[in-house]
Structure formats: structure tokens, C-alpha cells
């Protein structure tokens, strides 16, 4: 089984579906000849042709609007928004059109589109290349929101997204594209080589939405995380010596509530970690769900470790980024109660 980086796994997923399904097409800014700003689509145009892998104008609203029309007429478009920070011009199409098409037509039309986009910080991208807007879309009925944390999950989840009959937002943590977070703020990410989650089948496989993964079993506290923060939580647990159970949510909508509830009932404590801003972030929904379903099992208040309620600062990125130090301090707090 070949070892792949997350970029290679994402590329492989699109290659597999382009080969197997003639209705699949890939387009966005610079995704054709250039292969995408992070090279996620490298080589796909050469292999599958300009009619199926092509560049689009710098118009995120136009890109998503075109995808919606294609999806309604039987295609399965996979579009790339170059950075998640650029997705806002397309929110009207995603929220008012894509998310509601099946409902408003009583199932006569549907919208099988996948919107890929790199998100999050950790690469010194500054305020306009480091945002985490996932909470905006988890709020919208009719949209599915998926965030992988490793190459194996990235390929299986992306294939599931491309084969889904409803619109899927597929956010890719660019901090993890070439290697996992190693616990050191200022060092380049290490390679995925040798990491068990980098062994990726070359062919077709799926990972269903709504099934979380227990990244680390433990008995002291449940840590809910996704994307880059899964690796941060694992590093913090190792550094503090706390027996934390780290749950990789994988998909935020739909959410695997059963796994969360079972874990919190086992540990009696819960912590939520995400990179997005704190106020109205997805962690607030997670905390509310744990409170509703696990109140009598909780032995301490639910902790949240998040980004700050500010634009993402370029000069102080590692003060904003919820790293192992901040997560470790929160683990010690929740265990002290």
C-alpha cells in the first residue's frame, strides 16, 4: 500500500473518480495546467483532458453557481476555492441555492457538488489566507461539512463527498498537506512518511460521513477535535501525560454524536479544540450537545481552546494558533477540578 501525503491522497481521490465516473469534472482557479496553488490537481488535466479539468475565472460566486447548474443537470462537479478565506463571495450560492435545491423542489432536483478549499493557519498566511469558516456552513441545513486530519481519511472522505447527491464543503487543513503537526510551533511540518495514516490504497474506497474516529483511547478526559487540532491534541496529551481520549470528528455535519456521548460518559470530562474564532465557533455547538446529553456524567466544566476573536495575525500567528502549550494548560485545568 503506497504512502501518500494529504495532497497526494486528495489528488488520488479525484483521479480515481475522474477515471470511473464520466460525470465528474474538476474546475477552479489555476487547477488546470498549473495544478492548483498547492498542487492538489497536478497532472489531472494532462491525464483527463481540458474538458474535464479546467481553469475558471476569479469569481467564486460564478464558480459555485456554475457547479450548481451542472449538478442539477447530472454532472458531479468538484470545485476548488483557492483559500477558504475566498469562499465568502460564494456563500449566497451555497446557502440560498445549493443547500435548498432538493428541499425547494421536493426532491425533483438535487445538487451533487463538492467544494474543496484549504483552510486554517500554521503556514504564516496572515489574515486573508488562514481563516477557518466551517462554523458558518455547519449552521446551514442542507450542507455537509467535512474536515480530514490525515491522508487516509482525506481520500476516503473526498470520494464519499464526490459520490454524495448533496452539496459537501470539504475543508482541507493546509498545515497538514505535507506532514502531520509535530508539536513544535516554529518548525516545518514533518513528512507523512512512516505515519500509519499515510498508508493509502491506490484505488477506490469510501469513509462514511457521520463516523468519528478515536485517534487516541483514554480514560481521563475526552478531547473533541478535527483537522490540524487532532495532532495538536495528541501532542498535548503526550506532553502532559494525561490519559486523554482524542476523538477526530472527521465530519461536522453530519456529526457522530453517539461516539462523543459514549466517550464523555466514560471519562467524565470534556474539552473542545478548534482553530476558528471562539464566539459562535463550532465548539460552542459541541459544548452544548455534551451539556445536553452528558450533564450527569460531567465532573468538571467543559473546556474550550480556540482561536481568538480577532483577525488572524501574521506577526503573532503562534499566539493565535491553539498549540500544544495552550491545549496542555487546558488539559491540566480540566483535570484539576
Backbone torsions as a table, in degrees:
resi	resn	phi	psi	omega
1	UNK	NA	125.7	-175.2
2	UNK	-71.3	148.7	171.2
3	UNK	-88.6	134.7	-178.6
4	UNK	-132.2	150.1	165.3
5	UNK	-76.8	171.1	177.7
6	UNK	-64.1	-38.6	176.8
7	UNK	-59.0	-46.0	-179.3
8	UNK	-65.8	-36.9	179.5
9	UNK	-67.6	-40.3	177.7
10	UNK	-65.1	-43.0	176.7
11	UNK	-60.6	-42.9	-179.7
12	UNK	-63.5	-39.2	179.2
13	UNK	-61.0	-45.9	179.4
14	UNK	-66.3	-39.7	178.6
15	UNK	-60.2	-44.4	-179.7
16	UNK	-60.8	-46.6	-176.7
17	UNK	-73.7	-36.2	175.1
18	UNK	-60.7	-34.9	179.6
19	UNK	-73.5	-40.3	-173.0
20	UNK	-87.3	-26.8	-171.0
21	UNK	-130.0	111.4	-177.1
22	UNK	-69.7	-11.9	178.7
23	UNK	-83.1	-10.9	-179.4
24	UNK	-80.8	135.1	172.7
25	UNK	-142.3	153.7	-175.8
26	UNK	-124.8	128.7	176.1
27	UNK	-154.3	162.4	-177.7
28	UNK	159.9	-171.5	-177.3
29	UNK	-75.3	119.7	174.4
30	UNK	65.5	20.5	-177.2
31	UNK	-86.5	-10.4	-175.4
32	UNK	-82.6	-104.1	-177.2
33	UNK	-57.8	-41.0	-176.2
34	UNK	-72.5	-29.6	178.6
35	UNK	85.4	16.0	177.9
36	UNK	88.3	152.8	-176.9
37	UNK	-62.8	-30.2	176.3
38	UNK	-105.9	7.8	177.4
39	UNK	69.2	27.0	179.0
40	UNK	-69.9	-23.3	-179.1
41	UNK	-111.5	18.2	-176.5
42	UNK	-59.0	129.9	176.6
43	UNK	83.2	-9.3	-175.6
44	UNK	-72.2	-38.6	178.5
45	UNK	-66.0	-42.2	179.7
46	UNK	-60.4	-38.3	-176.8
47	UNK	-80.6	-39.7	-170.4
48	UNK	-109.8	-5.3	173.7
49	UNK	95.4	157.9	-176.8
50	UNK	-72.5	-17.2	179.3
51	UNK	-78.5	-17.4	-176.8
52	UNK	-116.1	-18.3	176.0
53	UNK	-133.7	109.0	-170.9
54	UNK	-148.8	161.7	-179.7
55	UNK	-82.8	151.6	177.6
56	UNK	-123.7	158.5	176.6
57	UNK	-62.7	165.5	178.2
58	UNK	-78.2	76.3	-179.1
59	UNK	-152.8	92.2	-176.8
60	UNK	-61.9	-38.0	176.4
61	UNK	-62.1	-41.6	178.6
62	UNK	-67.6	-38.2	179.1
63	UNK	-61.2	-50.0	-177.7
64	UNK	-70.4	-37.5	178.5
65	UNK	-62.1	-42.9	177.7
66	UNK	-63.0	-39.7	179.3
67	UNK	-63.2	-39.4	179.5
68	UNK	-62.1	-45.6	178.1
69	UNK	-62.3	-42.7	177.6
70	UNK	-62.1	-43.0	179.9
71	UNK	-63.2	-39.2	180.0
72	UNK	-65.3	-23.8	-178.4
73	UNK	-106.9	24.0	168.1
74	UNK	100.8	-2.8	176.9
75	UNK	-88.1	166.1	176.0
76	UNK	-125.0	76.7	-176.5
77	UNK	-73.6	140.8	172.9
78	UNK	-117.7	112.2	-176.1
79	UNK	-110.9	148.0	176.6
80	UNK	-110.3	124.9	166.4
81	UNK	-94.7	120.8	-164.3
82	UNK	-55.3	-40.3	171.3
83	UNK	-137.8	146.2	180.0
84	UNK	-60.0	-26.1	177.7
85	UNK	-61.4	-21.3	-177.2
86	UNK	-94.3	4.8	-173.1
87	UNK	-80.1	-15.7	-173.4
88	UNK	-60.3	-37.2	176.3
89	UNK	-62.2	-17.3	-179.8
90	UNK	-99.8	3.3	-176.3
91	UNK	-64.8	-33.6	179.1
92	UNK	-63.7	-43.7	178.7
93	UNK	-65.2	-41.3	-178.6
94	UNK	-68.3	-45.0	-173.5
95	UNK	-83.2	-45.8	-174.4
96	UNK	-85.2	-22.7	-176.4
97	UNK	-114.3	-65.6	-173.9
98	UNK	-58.4	-46.4	-174.7
99	UNK	-68.2	-22.1	-170.3
100	UNK	-114.1	-1.0	-173.4
101	UNK	-62.8	-45.7	-179.8
102	UNK	-63.5	-42.5	-177.7
103	UNK	-67.2	-46.2	-173.1
104	UNK	-72.0	-18.9	178.4
105	UNK	-106.1	11.9	179.9
106	UNK	53.9	38.7	175.7
107	UNK	84.7	1.9	-179.8
108	UNK	-71.6	-34.2	178.2
109	UNK	-123.2	151.7	174.0
110	UNK	-142.7	178.3	-168.2
111	UNK	-135.8	79.2	-177.5
112	UNK	-82.4	67.3	-178.5
113	UNK	-113.9	149.7	174.4
114	UNK	-119.6	127.8	178.6
115	UNK	-112.2	106.1	177.9
116	UNK	-89.4	143.9	175.2
117	UNK	-162.2	132.4	172.9
118	UNK	-68.4	138.4	-178.7
119	UNK	-138.8	165.5	173.4
120	UNK	85.8	173.1	-176.1
121	UNK	-104.9	-154.8	179.8
122	UNK	95.1	2.4	179.1
123	UNK	-128.8	19.4	179.7
124	UNK	58.8	48.6	-179.4
125	UNK	-90.1	-11.7	179.3
126	UNK	75.1	-172.1	-169.2
127	UNK	-70.5	-19.7	-177.5
128	UNK	-108.7	11.2	177.5
129	UNK	-140.0	20.2	-172.8
130	UNK	-137.5	9.0	-172.3
131	UNK	-76.7	159.2	178.7
132	UNK	-126.5	88.4	-173.2
133	UNK	-92.0	18.0	-172.6
134	UNK	-59.0	-33.7	-177.8
135	UNK	-62.2	-28.8	178.5
136	UNK	-61.8	-39.9	-172.3
137	UNK	-89.2	-26.8	174.5
138	UNK	-67.1	-19.5	178.5
139	UNK	-73.8	-16.5	-169.5
140	UNK	-100.4	118.8	174.7
141	UNK	-64.8	133.5	179.2
142	UNK	104.9	-11.9	176.3
143	UNK	-108.2	141.7	173.0
144	UNK	-106.2	139.8	-176.5
145	UNK	-125.9	122.8	-171.6
146	UNK	-129.5	137.1	179.5
147	UNK	-140.9	111.2	179.1
148	UNK	-83.0	163.1	177.6
149	UNK	-122.2	-2.0	-176.3
150	UNK	-157.9	164.6	-175.6
151	UNK	-61.5	-42.3	-177.8
152	UNK	-60.5	-47.7	179.2
153	UNK	-66.8	-37.4	-177.4
154	UNK	-58.4	-45.8	-178.7
155	UNK	-69.1	-47.7	-178.0
156	UNK	-64.3	-38.1	178.8
157	UNK	-72.3	-37.4	179.8
158	UNK	-68.4	-37.9	175.4
159	UNK	-62.9	-41.8	176.2
160	UNK	-60.9	-39.0	179.0
161	UNK	-63.9	-45.6	-177.5
162	UNK	-68.1	-25.2	179.5
163	UNK	-94.2	-1.5	-179.3
164	UNK	-79.2	144.8	-179.7
165	UNK	-86.7	1.2	178.9
166	UNK	-120.1	161.9	-177.8
167	UNK	-69.0	136.0	-178.6
168	UNK	-125.7	128.6	170.3
169	UNK	-92.4	118.9	-176.2
170	UNK	-115.0	97.2	-177.8
171	UNK	-91.8	128.1	-175.3
172	UNK	-108.9	118.5	-179.9
173	UNK	-71.1	103.2	-172.4
174	UNK	-66.3	-20.7	173.7
175	UNK	-60.7	-24.6	-176.3
176	UNK	-102.3	1.5	-173.9
177	UNK	-53.1	-44.8	-173.3
178	UNK	-108.5	-4.1	178.0
179	UNK	175.9	161.2	-178.4
180	UNK	-75.6	158.4	175.4
181	UNK	-66.9	127.4	-173.9
182	UNK	-100.4	6.3	177.1
183	UNK	92.3	-3.2	-179.7
184	UNK	-114.5	120.2	-171.9
185	UNK	-57.8	-47.7	-165.8
186	UNK	-98.8	12.2	179.7
187	UNK	-102.8	148.7	174.0
188	UNK	-59.9	151.7	178.1
189	UNK	-63.9	145.7	177.6
190	UNK	-79.3	165.1	-179.7
191	UNK	-70.5	153.7	173.6
192	UNK	-75.6	-6.4	-177.5
193	UNK	-57.3	129.9	179.2
194	UNK	86.0	-10.4	179.2
195	UNK	-79.0	132.6	-176.0
196	UNK	-60.4	-30.6	-179.9
197	UNK	-80.2	2.6	176.9
198	UNK	-97.3	-1.7	174.7
199	UNK	-82.4	107.3	-169.6
200	UNK	-121.4	124.1	176.3
201	UNK	-58.5	143.9	-178.1
202	UNK	-73.0	-27.4	-174.8
203	UNK	-97.0	-152.7	-174.7
204	UNK	-84.4	131.3	167.2
205	UNK	-156.4	158.0	-177.5
206	UNK	-124.8	148.6	167.2
207	UNK	-117.3	118.3	-176.4
208	UNK	-66.2	149.0	172.6
209	UNK	-71.5	156.4	175.9
210	UNK	77.9	18.4	176.4
211	UNK	-126.7	102.4	179.2
212	UNK	-71.9	163.3	179.5
213	UNK	-119.6	131.6	174.4
214	UNK	-82.9	102.0	-176.5
215	UNK	-75.2	-25.9	177.5
216	UNK	-152.5	124.5	177.1
217	UNK	-81.7	144.7	179.8
218	UNK	-163.7	172.7	-175.2
219	UNK	-126.4	-7.3	-174.8
220	UNK	-88.2	-44.8	-173.8
221	UNK	-156.2	145.0	175.6
222	UNK	-94.3	127.3	175.9
223	UNK	-112.4	120.7	179.5
224	UNK	-100.0	124.2	-175.7
225	UNK	-151.4	170.9	176.0
226	UNK	-156.6	158.3	179.3
227	UNK	61.4	-138.5	-177.8
228	UNK	-58.5	-33.2	-175.1
229	UNK	-66.0	-18.6	174.0
230	UNK	-61.5	-44.4	-178.3
231	UNK	-72.4	-34.8	175.0
232	UNK	-62.4	-45.1	179.8
233	UNK	-63.1	-39.9	178.0
234	UNK	-63.9	-41.7	178.7
235	UNK	-64.8	-41.3	-179.9
236	UNK	-65.8	-40.0	177.9
237	UNK	-62.5	-40.7	179.9
238	UNK	-67.2	-42.3	-177.0
239	UNK	-69.9	-35.1	-178.4
240	UNK	-86.3	-21.0	-176.1
241	UNK	78.1	8.2	179.5
242	UNK	-80.5	136.9	-176.7
243	UNK	-81.8	73.7	-176.1
244	UNK	-87.7	139.5	171.2
245	UNK	-94.7	113.7	-176.2
246	UNK	-99.8	119.4	179.9
247	UNK	-106.4	121.6	175.3
248	UNK	-90.3	109.4	-172.8
249	UNK	-66.2	-34.5	179.9
250	UNK	66.9	-58.2	172.9
251	UNK	-120.2	132.9	179.4
252	UNK	-88.4	-33.5	175.4
253	UNK	-142.3	105.5	7.3
254	UNK	-77.2	155.3	-175.9
255	UNK	-110.8	140.0	177.8
256	UNK	-86.3	81.2	-177.9
257	UNK	-68.9	-33.0	-177.3
258	UNK	-60.4	-44.6	179.7
259	UNK	-65.3	-39.2	178.2
260	UNK	-61.9	-49.7	-176.9
261	UNK	-63.1	-43.6	-179.8
262	UNK	-61.5	-41.0	-179.3
263	UNK	-67.4	-44.7	-178.9
264	UNK	-67.1	-35.9	175.3
265	UNK	-63.8	-29.9	179.0
266	UNK	-77.2	-43.5	-173.3
267	UNK	-91.3	-31.2	-178.9
268	UNK	81.1	-0.7	179.6
269	UNK	-139.9	154.4	-177.1
270	UNK	-147.0	141.2	175.2
271	UNK	-136.6	140.8	-179.7
272	UNK	-115.2	133.9	-178.7
273	UNK	-129.3	124.4	169.9
274	UNK	-151.5	160.4	-174.2
275	UNK	-87.1	-21.6	-178.7
276	UNK	-65.6	164.7	178.3
277	UNK	-57.6	153.7	-170.2
278	UNK	-71.2	-50.7	-173.3
279	UNK	-66.8	123.1	-179.6
280	UNK	62.0	19.5	173.0
281	UNK	-71.3	168.5	-177.7
282	UNK	-63.0	-23.2	176.9
283	UNK	-61.7	-29.3	178.0
284	UNK	-65.3	-39.3	176.3
285	UNK	-66.1	-41.5	178.6
286	UNK	-62.4	-44.1	179.3
287	UNK	-62.5	-39.8	179.1
288	UNK	-64.8	-41.6	179.6
289	UNK	-64.9	-41.9	178.1
290	UNK	-64.4	-41.6	178.0
291	UNK	-60.7	-42.1	-178.2
292	UNK	-68.5	-38.8	-170.8
293	UNK	-101.4	-13.8	-173.6
294	UNK	-131.6	20.0	-172.3
295	UNK	-53.3	-47.8	-174.6
296	UNK	-77.6	-9.4	176.7
297	UNK	-93.7	-15.8	-174.6
298	UNK	-75.7	133.2	177.9
299	UNK	-107.0	-2.4	-179.0
300	UNK	-156.6	158.7	175.0
301	UNK	-60.9	151.3	178.1
302	UNK	-74.1	129.7	178.3
303	UNK	-92.4	147.4	171.5
304	UNK	-127.1	130.0	172.8
305	UNK	-120.5	118.8	-171.2
306	UNK	-143.5	179.3	166.5
307	UNK	-69.9	167.6	179.9
308	UNK	-85.5	163.7	178.3
309	UNK	-83.3	59.8	178.9
310	UNK	-142.9	164.6	167.4
311	UNK	-59.2	153.1	-179.0
312	UNK	-67.6	114.7	-175.2
313	UNK	-82.2	134.5	178.6
314	UNK	-72.6	-45.2	-175.0
315	UNK	-73.0	-25.6	-176.8
316	UNK	-121.3	40.9	-176.0
317	UNK	-56.9	-40.3	-174.4
318	UNK	-82.8	-4.6	167.1
319	UNK	-84.1	-31.9	179.1
320	UNK	-78.8	-44.8	-175.1
321	UNK	-62.1	124.8	178.5
322	UNK	-73.2	91.8	-177.5
323	UNK	-91.2	-178.2	-178.2
324	UNK	-57.9	-31.7	179.5
325	UNK	-63.8	-50.4	-179.3
326	UNK	-65.6	-41.1	179.7
327	UNK	-67.5	-39.0	178.0
328	UNK	-63.1	-41.6	177.5
329	UNK	-61.4	-39.4	178.7
330	UNK	-68.2	-37.4	176.3
331	UNK	-60.6	-43.1	179.4
332	UNK	-65.4	-37.8	179.0
333	UNK	-63.3	-48.9	-175.1
334	UNK	-67.8	-27.4	178.8
335	UNK	-82.1	-13.9	-178.5
336	UNK	-83.0	-10.1	-177.6
337	UNK	-85.3	NA	NA
